[in-house]
Every structure is written in structure tokens, then in C-alpha cells.
Amino acid sequence: MLLKVIPVGLLSVNCSVLIDEDSKGAMVIDPGADAEKIVKSLEGFELLAIVATHGHVDHIGQVKTLKERFNVPFYMHPADTFLLNDPVWHGFDKQIGASLPCPLPDVELKDNMEIRLGKTSLRVLHTPGHTPGLCCLYSEEDKILIAGDLLFKGGVGRWDLPGGNLEDLKRSLRRVFSELEDDVLVVCGHYEETTIGWERKFNPYLKSMLS
């Protein structure tokens, strides 16, 4: 599996483009902004699916654009559909150039379901807390976790936005850190990547949240 991580928009959302090099199939995860930059990354490959880790507008801002251009299914957990056209802050959708209204998901993500891209298999981990429907995508073969806004390098996702819940966030973090090994690469929803091991050792928020 080839992974391209493309920072998009004002908040540097990490849009992940997964590519199966044998079949030339591709999947886009969290297309929050900069649709043309994402489209350019797909040159030579066939887009097969769009996935949102959660429904916040900075992560779904260009789902509509890509769906209209490529006519492919959109995957998201149904618990976040109430967020799809919520700007979070007044005018924020316009500030980041979001293309709304965002369509409803064609395929509903469920915990432990498998999404296949050629030979690559991604397991869905439903990890609420930042939002009710936030899901991580885990490739066991490649040891890569696409974490959305569950976890950041040295931080964790906010729980004070619409649908956030601290106790759910703690449970989700406990699950991820109990199920995944230290050498798993974590693609965070924004900014730098990290590893499970680095966060277990150095993340100042996790000590209380994992206890």
C-alpha cells in the first residue's frame, strides 16, 4: 500500500490518499479542503471510495466535490450525520472553502468492519469521544493507524465541540492503546504523525486517561 498524506486547508487537516499499486485503485480519507490538490495526487489511479473519519466540516469539506467528479461511494459512521452541515463556528465553513451541503454517507461505517482496497485491508475501529461517530482505520499488514482527531502527537482530540464526550474519549484511547503495538505509525487528523509507542511514553494527557 502506498500512503500519501496531504495537509489541506487552514487547519492542516491530514488528507490520506491510499493507493494499491497493483490494481491502481485509490481511497481518499478526510478530504477537508484543497480539492484540486487531492485530485492531482490521484493522477494515474482510480478513485474507488471517499471516507471520513468523522463529520466535522474541516474533514468533510470537499466530499461533495469529489463525489460529483468521480461518482464514488462516501463512507462515514451514521452517528456523525448530524454534524455534516454544521459549520462548528459561524462562518467557518466559508473561511475554509467547504463545499456544502455535504451528502449523506452511502456506506455506514461499523466497528470492526473491513474495507478492502486491492490487497490492503483496513479495519474500522469505532472510537467515539471527539465526536460520537469518529472512526479510526487500521492496516494491520502495514501497521498504520489513520486516527482522525482521536489522537495527536503529544495531545488528544477535543471533547468540547458538538457531540464530544470525555468519558467516551478515554474509553476509545484505552482501546487503541490496548489493541495496538508500539511500532504502529499514527497518521493524526492534523499536523505531525507519531507512533503508539511514542505517545505511550511521552504524551502528557494519556497517563490519566489510560488509568
C-alpha positions, 0 to 999 in steps of 0.5 A, a space after each residue: 500500500 502506498 500512503 500519501 498524506 496531504 495537509 489541506 486547508 487552514 487547519 492542516 487537516 491530514 488528507 490520506 490518499 491510499 493507493 494499491 499499486 497493483 490494481 491502481 485503485 485509490 481511497 481518499 480519507 478526510 478530504 477537508 479542503 484543497 480539492 484540486 490538490 487531492 485530485 492531482 495526487 490521484 493522477 494515474 489511479 482510480 478513485 474507488 471510495 471517499 471516507 471520513 473519519 468523522 463529520 466535522 466540516 474541516 474533514 468533510 469539506 470537499 466530499 461533495 466535490 469529489 463525489 460529483 467528479 468521480 461518482 464514488 461511494 462516501 463512507 462515514 459512521 451514521 452517528 456523525 450525520 448530524 454534524 455534516 452541515 454544521 459549520 462548528 463556528 459561524 462562518 467557518 465553513 466559508 473561511 475554509 472553502 467547504 463545499 456544502 451541503 455535504 451528502 449523506 454517507 452511502 456506506 455506514 461505517 461499523 466497528 470492526 468492519 473491513 474495507 478492502 482496497 486491492 490487497 490492503 485491508 483496513 479495519 474500522 475501529 469505532 472510537 467515539 469521544 471527539 465526536 460520537 461517530 469518529 472512526 479510526 482505520 487500521 492496516 494491520 499488514 502495514 501497521 498504520 493507524 489513520 486516527 482522525 482527531 482521536 489522537 495527536 502527537 503529544 495531545 488528544 482530540 477535543 471533547 468540547 465541540 458538538 457531540 464530544 464526550 470525555 468519558 467516551 474519549 478515554 474509553 476509545 484511547 484505552 482501546 487503541 492503546 490496548 489493541 495496538 503495538 508500539 511500532 504502529 505509525 499514527 497518521 493524526 487528523 492534523 499536523 505531525 504523525 507519531 507512533 503508539 509507542 511514542 505517545 505511550 511514553 511521552 504524551 502528557 494527557 494519556 497517563 490519566 486517561 489510560 488509568 
